[in-house]
Amino acid sequence: MQSFTGIRALRMLDDDEIALCASPMFHIGAIGYLAPTLLISTTTVIMPSGQFDAEQTLDVIETE
C-alpha cells in the first residue's frame, strides 16, 4: 500500500514544490506523510514539535 502512496505523491508534487510537515514525529500521520516525500526526494520542512504556533507556521511558509 505504501507504494501507491508514493505514486500518488509523485503525481501531486512538482519538482519545485516544498512539503511541510507540522505533525509530531511520534505520530503515525507524520511518518505516513514523510515516507512518500522522502521516497521521491521532495524538499521537506519539518516543524518543531510542541504547541502549534500559527504565526510561526505562516512565517515558514512565506520563507520557503
Secondary structure as UniProt FT lines:
FT   HELIX           2..12
FT   TURN            15..16
FT   STRAND          18..21
FT   TURN            25..26
FT   HELIX           28..39
FT   TURN            40..41
FT   STRAND          43..46
FT   HELIX           54..63
//
